[in-house]
Amino acid sequence: MKFCPVCGYDDHVYPPYDEDINPSYDICSCCGFQFGVDDDVEMEDGVFMEKKDTHTQFRNNWIDNGAIVFSESYPKKFQKEGKVAGEYLFKQLENINVKQ
């Protein structure tokens, strides 16, 4: 899978995780999530949040804050005023089976 599991953007050089679920440590140019860093959330002493839950939490916060584009390398044609344009955001989220 080369889709970002947070925002659904599909232009990653490497998959966010390999077949053994080892992270790539890449940063998504769309939402800014860093695989292997932002998904390492300790809830309490030695208890970590599930990766899919960190993706959901980050996604919800990112969307609530306006889906701001993280990097200039994210295509301008998918943006509107520094944010992911609504039509493209919906398409990206469909890539990861998230309905908005």
HELIX and SHEET records of a PDB file:
HELIX    1   1 LYS A   51  ASP A   64  1                                  14    
HELIX    2   2 LYS A   76  PHE A   78  5                                   3    
HELIX    3   3 GLY A   86  ASN A   95  1                                  10    
SHEET    1   A 2 GLU A  42  GLU A  44  0                                        
SHEET    2   A 2 VAL A  47  PHE A  48 -1                                        
SHEET    1   B 2 GLN A  79  LYS A  80  0                                        
SHEET    2   B 2 LYS A  83  VAL A  84 -1                                        
END                                                                             
